[in-house]
Amino acid sequence: NRILHEISDSGAKAIDWLGGDPLMRKDWFELAGAAQDLGLINNIWTSGIPLADPVIARQVAKVTEGGFVSVHLDSLDEEIYELLHTGKPHKKSQSILKGVENLLKAGKHPEEIINCITFTRPLAGNDVERTIRYFSEKGIRTCLTQICMAGLGKEHPEWLPSEQQIHHAIGVRDRMNYPG
């Protein structure tokens, strides 16, 4: 709590909770609530998987009032998702999609939800367009981040997208998220 007081006293207006996944901490709700009580706006960057639990989704919606929630679903295609992530792709992707629905049911406005895609070559073209469109039709925007050549990325330099693929993905995102 001392750190939260220092942040608040510094004049900061918001705090971004990053990870890993901050929702995996046992004390995340207590910490975010304390930040909110100090007048800080909470923004939570999560995998989205914990939001499949409706109780957690309601808690997140409550403590991020005025802030945003970012989930992370790179692809709706489970074969591509499995290529890029460890674990059970169907279970993970379905949990993230259920988590988004739970957030919406809890009253979180779609414009306060972001889907973050780590853009890689396997997503280029139709796949990234399909995923962005899915969220856009719900009123949810997409954040595109570039793959970092560390972790799995370091083991797969072939995942690095071309400049043309990056420009295409950004163009698709901009047309869908910012029409006009």
Secondary structure, 3 states (H helix, E strand, C coil): CHHHHHHHHCCCCEEEECCCCHHHCCCHHHHHHHHHHCCCEEEEECCCHHHHCHHHHHHHHHHCCCCCEEECCCCCCHHHHHHHCCCCHHHHHHHHHHHHHHHHHCCCCHHHEEEEEEECHHHCCHHHHHHHHHHHCCCCEEEEEECCCCCHHHHCHHHCCCHHHHHHHHHHHHHHHCCC
